[in-house]
């Protein structure tokens, strides 16, 4: 969608809502106006992604409350509407009918100053026992630090999840519920097991360290009364400072926990005992080996599959926008308890006309392949490495300005620029499949459906080339496809 059209649509959407009285709060009107003012600058920035979810402008971080409801996939996100730097948080909102095209919506949640609220932090959405959509989030007060004074609040949504009423029962969870003080207590996430509804939070049990996920059980269908069931999971690394944004869900017959420990996002796979409310992990790993993927949040879609979006960060400042979400990744587990991640299949609907190469010999000095004339691309390469020790892909601007984006594999590690991930090939097949998404300043690389590396990059020009070669032995690319990618708006 062209930028001007997007601005007009946003304005059309917001104005009737103002007159309908949805924007009862002055803070929200000011937020919307500040966002609108920054839109032209943000959208004109050549590094602004087009097929990753972004706020229309200004700062955004964590994805919040992903939920499929009444025919739409909804995503909310942490938003600081007044600048392109971090500040007091609101919830922004987008929705999609098909996970391909997305629609920006008005700011969903803002701090209720009149109720003593200064920030609306991360959380989740669910449907309560009365069939009402609800969101749960961490509420931070004006003169109180999130370190030791957070509360968990709830709001009830309308059918479009556009207008939210904060629950009269707020705060729905306070420190008084906890048998022991929890520091940095935040980011409620709700899951169900059998007939029971549980909520987990992040935090740490000592002023420093003892990172732990705490668990609460709902005591009424309205989900306004909760009982603390204790610590569900103690982080096994004694040095872990905290865990933020826990997500806990079932994949097949296994339970999976995601935590964001102020560093690379970790997953744990194991068993959950609903009677004792303890989670016992058997395997662990990382969701992404770059340092730009954080605070992911997951959605179960109607056919049962689970998708995850992460917050991509580390962009240069001062451009009217900062931050975006990863592409949706579909989750699975391998037989040995490793997380599998694949770009959601719907993303292929964004592909334009492909350029395809078949049976490319890589051990003969390699090839230089002209890519589609754009810097919003997907490249898929299926490579056989019968004996080669190393393969290298370099994606570079046609004008050779700026350093190339270097992706390499040496039989044991995948490297994307300075980020390294362990990766071994199956003994019997020696095949490497790479899917590389380049969206101006965002690069997401998926290897063999397991390893992911995300990097923020300087944007390439609109006539990029791919140089691909192997060293020390034989290798060939059975097939390389490159597609220009269309916008999600
Ligand atoms: C993770 C986080 C959350 C918190 C939110 C505030 O990035 O620190 O723990 O709720 O961001 O924006």
Boltz pocket constraint, residues with backbone or C-beta under 6 A from the ligand:
constraints:
  - pocket:
      binder: B
      contacts: [[A, 61], [A, 62], [A, 78], [A, 89], [A, 120], [A, 121], [A, 122], [A, 123], [A, 138], [A, 186], [A, 187], [A, 244], [A, 245], [A, 294], [A, 295]]
      max_distance: 6.0
